[in-house]
């Protein structure tokens, strides 16, 4: 009965996260800049620090569950990405087979997203630790609903005069919504002298996805192209756009170690495998590998230096392997090989939905971080941080990334933990990511230039009791 109750509770938590965390390209690519208010106050650092008290730090490095509190921790962030795209004038204007995005500058709506987390550790009799960690992370959300956004092209593909249709892709209001929730269950232990620690455990994930306004790409799908190549008539493409939200489940493994190099220096290393997710069948004509959308692996390393009794300095690096997921890493240029693209291609797998189908063209992303933790008195700890990572979008893929403009590179952060007399604590963090842009040609209209632009804010508050 207890197991059944735990299962139901976990399911409710996951459902709550998906309903809340319509997260919108959360900073480093589509990974958040950190997990938990303490770490986020230091730009996501802390992989090598055994001083962070909140149990959610085990989501960043499972080994650190050995040192964090056994109290409950809950947190909620309010994340605000501000996204826009601009399209220059075109010489083609949809003629000669060009697909032209309507000229102008447009903003995505839906600018605030709540993202929750919960963490708890339990100490075992053998001094090992079991941790339960639940959080939202990553995701994509854009909503291009400006009535002035248009596309200009020949929808028949037969050389007829171009027409102007609503939406950036000519299919009405366009956008994507990807919500993700994670449950980590860590088992952690440490050496007798406390100078070495380890942690490992499964990571369970659930994600929900919806795409709208991209039905105009039906002619570039493997479903459509295979029907043409086989000599049959064109078939309806039903799993591309406007099919509502679909749920995907999957899992992987996370592990980490921590080592005290000296009395004042700690080293940490953690790795989360690629999470193998079930396919989005309702979007099998959009995502490569017939709706595949696994979650990329990540590798993190950190050094934590106790510079003085009051000051700790953290130096971290994080590598996200976006390229190992075809739907994310494949370039839009792959579509040139599709037989119905009109460019001489003969490869069905290069069409949308195929094994080599076009994706967002994201490269792997490495982020460098520095964080400071200053104990001003016995109850107040102040935090500051900065991170930089070259954004993952290649300029040639600007057109598809109107849907997913993950262009952030810099993050400035600030935070505070206030210890309460009863042993609990309040923590908050603030993040500002200044505006960054990516400019590139419209692959289907080389006479036109597209610009993607975004800046971000986040406020997060957490309570330990």
VEXSE-768447 format. One record per residue (C-alpha): residue in one letter; y, x, z negated. Coordinates in steps of 0.2 Angstrom, whole numbers, padded with zeros to 4 digits, always signed. Example, Ala and Ser with C-alpha at 12.3 -4.5 7.8 and 13.67 -1.06 7.14 Angstrom:
# VEXSE-768447
a-0022+0062-0039s-0005+0068-0036
END
This chain:
# VEXSE-768447
x+0000+0000+0000x+0012+0014-0004x+0008+0022+0013x+0012+0006+0022x+0029+0004+0013x+0034+0021+0017x+0029+0018+0036x+0040+0002+0036x+0054+0011+0027x+0054+0025+0040x+0053+0013+0054x+0069+0004+0047x+0078+0020+0045x+0074+0024+0063x+0080+0007+0069x+0096+0009+0059x+0099+0026+0066x+0097+0020+0084x+0109+0006+0081x+0122+0017+0073x+0121+0034+0082x+0126+0029+0100x+0131+0047+0099x+0142+0053+0113x+0139+0071+0120x+0139+0078+0102x+0148+0095+0105x+0136+0109+0110x+0129+0102+0126x+0122+0086+0118x+0117+0094+0101x+0128+0092+0086x+0137+0108+0080x+0127+0106+0064x+0117+0095+0053x+0124+0089+0036x+0142+0090+0029x+0140+0107+0021x+0134+0116+0036x+0146+0106+0048x+0161+0112+0037x+0156+0130+0042x+0154+0126+0061x+0136+0123+0059x+0132+0140+0050x+0120+0143+0035x+0103+0147+0043x+0103+0163+0033x+0111+0156+0017x+0100+0151+0002x+0116+0144-0007x+0118+0127+0002x+0113+0113-0010x+0110+0098+0001x+0092+0095+0006x+0097+0091+0024x+0099+0110+0027x+0080+0110+0029x+0083+0101+0046x+0092+0117+0052x+0080+0130+0044x+0064+0122+0035x+0063+0138+0024x+0079+0133+0015x+0071+0118+0008x+0064+0130-0006x+0082+0133-0012x+0091+0116-0010x+0092+0102-0023x+0079+0089-0026x+0092+0075-0027x+0094+0062-0014x+0108+0066-0001x+0115+0053+0011x+0129+0056+0024x+0138+0047+0037x+0149+0055+0051x+0162+0046+0062x+0162+0055+0078x+0175+0053+0092x+0174+0060+0109x+0188+0057+0121x+0182+0059+0139x+0190+0057+0156x+0187+0062+0174x+0199+0064+0189x+0196+0063+0207x+0208+0071+0220x+0213+0064+0237x+0199+0065+0250x+0201+0069+0269x+0185+0060+0272x+0188+0044+0262x+0170+0039+0264x+0169+0042+0283x+0155+0053+0292x+0142+0049+0278x+0153+0055+0264x+0152+0047+0247x+0170+0048+0240x+0175+0044+0222x+0191+0034+0221x+0206+0045+0218x+0214+0044+0201x+0211+0049+0183x+0200+0037+0171x+0196+0037+0153x+0179+0032+0146x+0180+0018+0132x+0169+0018+0116x+0178+0032+0107x+0170+0030+0089x+0152+0032+0084x+0144+0032+0066x+0130+0044+0064x+0119+0044+0047x+0108+0055+0038x+0096+0055+0023x+0088+0070+0014x+0076+0072-0001x+0065+0087-0007x+0051+0086-0019x+0045+0101-0029x+0026+0102-0031x+0016+0110-0045x+0012+0126-0035x+0031+0128-0033x+0030+0123-0015x+0042+0110-0008x+0040+0094+0003x+0055+0088+0012x+0059+0071+0020x+0074+0073+0032x+0081+0059+0043x+0096+0061+0055x+0104+0056+0071x+0108+0071+0083x+0113+0074+0101x+0115+0060+0114x+0125+0055+0128x+0137+0040+0130x+0150+0036+0143x+0157+0019+0148x+0167+0020+0163x+0174+0002+0163x+0191+0004+0170x+0194-0009+0184x+0203+0003+0195x+0189+0015+0196x+0181+0014+0214x+0170+0023+0226x+0172+0023+0245x+0157+0025+0257x+0146+0016+0269x+0133+0006+0259x+0122+0003+0274x+0120+0021+0279x+0121+0016+0297x+0137+0023+0302x+0147+0008+0299x+0165+0009+0292x+0166+0013+0274x+0171+0000+0261x+0178+0002+0244x+0167-0004+0229x+0170-0005+0211x+0165+0008+0198x+0165+0027+0200x+0148+0026+0210x+0151+0009+0218x+0139+0000+0207x+0151-0008+0195x+0155-0002+0178x+0145+0014+0175x+0139+0024+0161x+0124+0030+0151x+0119+0027+0132x+0107+0039+0124x+0104+0037+0105x+0092+0048+0096x+0085+0048+0078x+0074+0062+0070x+0062+0063+0055x+0057+0080+0049x+0044+0082+0036x+0044+0100+0030x+0032+0110+0019x+0040+0125+0012x+0035+0139+0000x+0042+0156-0006x+0036+0173-0013x+0034+0175-0032x+0050+0186-0032x+0060+0173-0022x+0065+0186-0009x+0055+0178+0006x+0053+0160+0010x+0045+0150+0024x+0044+0131+0030x+0036+0122+0043x+0032+0104+0048x+0032+0090+0062x+0047+0083+0069x+0046+0064+0075x+0059+0058+0087x+0064+0041+0094x+0077+0038+0107x+0084+0024+0117x+0092+0025+0134x+0102+0014+0146x+0110+0018+0162x+0122+0006+0172x+0132+0007+0188x+0121+0019+0198x+0110+0008+0209x+0120+0015+0224x+0108+0030+0223x+0093+0020+0227x+0092+0027+0244x+0089+0045+0237x+0074+0040+0226x+0056+0045+0228x+0051+0027+0228x+0063+0023+0243x+0060+0039+0252x+0041+0038+0251x+0041+0021+0259x+0051+0027+0273x+0041+0042+0276x+0025+0032+0276x+0032+0022+0290x+0033+0006+0280x+0049-0004+0277x+0061+0000+0263x+0055-0006+0246x+0066-0012+0231x+0070+0002+0219x+0069-0007+0202x+0069+0007+0189x+0085+0016+0192x+0100+0006+0184x+0105-0009+0174x+0088-0012+0165x+0095-0012+0147x+0089-0001+0133x+0072+0007+0133x+0064+0016+0119x+0055+0032+0119x+0044+0041+0106x+0039+0059+0104x+0036+0073+0092x+0036+0092+0090x+0036+0106+0077x+0050+0115+0068x+0048+0131+0057x+0058+0144+0049x+0059+0159+0038x+0072+0167+0026x+0072+0184+0019x+0083+0193+0006x+0088+0209+0014x+0097+0214-0001x+0105+0206-0017x+0120+0201-0006x+0113+0198+0012x+0101+0185+0017x+0093+0183+0035x+0086+0167+0042x+0077+0162+0058x+0072+0145+0064x+0064+0137+0079x+0061+0119+0085x+0049+0116+0099x+0052+0105+0114x+0049+0088+0108x+0037+0079+0120x+0043+0061+0123x+0036+0046+0131x+0044+0042+0148x+0057+0030+0151x+0048+0019+0163x+0062+0008+0166x+0072+0023+0173x+0058+0031+0182x+0068+0031+0198x+0083+0040+0189x+0075+0054+0179x+0065+0068+0186x+0046+0068+0183x+0045+0049+0184x+0057+0045+0169x+0054+0061+0159x+0067+0065+0146x+0060+0077+0133x+0071+0085+0120x+0074+0104+0123x+0069+0117+0111x+0081+0127+0100x+0081+0144+0092x+0093+0149+0078x+0096+0165+0068x+0109+0168+0054x+0115+0182+0042x+0123+0176+0026x+0134+0189+0016x+0139+0187-0002x+0156+0196+0001x+0162+0193-0017x+0158+0182-0032x+0168+0168-0024x+0166+0171-0005x+0151+0170+0006x+0152+0173+0025x+0139+0166+0037x+0136+0173+0055x+0124+0162+0066x+0119+0161+0084x+0110+0146+0092x+0101+0144+0109x+0097+0127+0116x+0085+0128+0131x+0092+0113+0141x+0085+0120+0157x+0067+0118+0151x+0069+0099+0153x+0069+0094+0172x+0080+0079+0170x+0093+0089+0161x+0092+0106+0169x+0088+0102+0188x+0103+0103+0199x+0110+0089+0209x+0108+0101+0224x+0090+0098+0223x+0093+0081+0231x+0096+0090+0248x+0078+0092+0250x+0075+0073+0249x+0070+0066+0266x+0082+0052+0265x+0097+0063+0260x+0101+0066+0279x+0101+0085+0277x+0085+0089+0285x+0074+0089+0269x+0056+0085+0269x+0051+0086+0250x+0048+0069+0242x+0048+0078+0224x+0066+0083+0227x+0071+0064+0227x+0077+0056+0211x+0063+0052+0200x+0052+0066+0208x+0045+0081+0199x+0059+0092+0206x+0072+0077+0206x+0090+0080+0204x+0096+0081+0186x+0113+0085+0177x+0111+0104+0181x+0114+0110+0163x+0110+0129+0160x+0104+0135+0143x+0118+0136+0130x+0121+0150+0117x+0133+0146+0103x+0140+0159+0092x+0147+0154+0075x+0156+0160+0059x+0158+0151+0043x+0166+0154+0026x+0162+0147+0009x+0174+0150-0005x+0171+0144-0023x+0189+0141-0029x+0182+0135-0046x+0166+0129-0054x+0167+0112-0046x+0175+0115-0029x+0169+0124-0014x+0180+0125+0001x+0173+0129+0019x+0180+0134+0035x+0172+0138+0052x+0173+0142+0071x+0161+0142+0085x+0161+0146+0103x+0148+0143+0117x+0150+0142+0136x+0148+0124+0141x+0132+0121+0151x+0138+0112+0167x+0139+0120+0183x+0154+0116+0194x+0143+0110+0209x+0135+0097+0198x+0152+0088+0193x+0148+0072+0202x+0132+0067+0191x+0141+0074+0176x+0154+0060+0176x+0140+0051+0167x+0137+0066+0155x+0153+0077+0153x+0146+0089+0139x+0160+0102+0142x+0165+0107+0124x+0166+0126+0120x+0176+0128+0104x+0175+0120+0087x+0186+0122+0072x+0180+0115+0056x+0185+0112+0038x+0176+0105+0022x+0175+0103+0004x+0161+0100-0009x+0167+0093-0026x+0153+0094-0040x+0153+0080-0052x+0149+0082-0071x+0133+0072-0069x+0125+0084-0057x+0130+0075-0041x+0142+0080-0028x+0154+0073-0014x+0156+0083+0002x+0166+0080+0017x+0169+0090+0033x+0181+0089+0048x+0179+0095+0065x+0191+0097+0080x+0185+0103+0097x+0200+0106+0108x+0201+0100+0126x+0190+0108+0139x+0188+0105+0158x+0175+0108+0172x+0181+0107+0190x+0170+0107+0205x+0168+0099+0222x+0160+0082+0225x+0143+0087+0232x+0143+0071+0244x+0162+0074+0249x+0166+0093+0250x+0184+0088+0254x+0186+0081+0236x+0188+0089+0219x+0182+0082+0203x+0188+0087+0186x+0179+0082+0169x+0188+0083+0153x+0185+0080+0135x+0190+0084+0117x+0182+0078+0101x+0185+0074+0082x+0173+0071+0068x+0174+0066+0050x+0159+0067+0039x+0156+0062+0021x+0140+0065+0011x+0135+0061-0007x+0122+0070-0018x+0115+0061-0033
END
